[in-house]
Amino acid sequence: MGMQWIAAGPRPEPVADVRIERHPALAAADAAGRWAPLQKPFQVQALGQSFRLDQLPYLLATVGGKAVGAVSLALFGDDLVLLGFEGQPELGQPGVCTALLREAAAVGREIGRRRLLAPLTNADPLPLFFLQVEGFAVAEVNPYTGPGREGLAGIAATHEFVLEGPIA
């Protein structure tokens, strides 16, 4: 299981050959291939809106040519929203999601966004932990308005945490 470095001791070295690919909205061929197993469900409720992950541009992390992580990107006011971290088992694989965050920040800078936002639920404590370790801070806590769902250890989603990270 991921996140073994939470225990006492040094963090493991990041995976050396993480590559990040930029993709426009999901191509049908990729939907059945590399990306789809990494992003479920395709419909996400966040920030009071419904997002279709398969209709958004996304970043795909690969190691040795194999897809190991992905995050969808959406515009929201002056911000760039990161969607899909909740279903990422690769959060514990050193360097994969860090590389995705760095590339998302680069995209945000390129298109003139003010900050990165990552809406997550209380049912997903590992992504909440990971993003805070990476310098994100809780900007808002709202009631969760999406469909009923359970996360880690059967925790029911009741709140949405909006984490804010820097573009710089």
Secondary structure, DSSP 8 states (H G I E B T S, - for coil): ---GGGSSS------TTEEEEEESS--HHHHTTTSGGGS--SEEEETTEEEEGGGS-EEEEEETTEEEEEEEEEEETTEEEEE-GGG-GGGGSTTHHHHHHHHHHHHHHHTT-SEEEEEEETT-HHHHHHHHHTT-EEEEEEE--SS--B-GGG-B--EEEEEEEE--
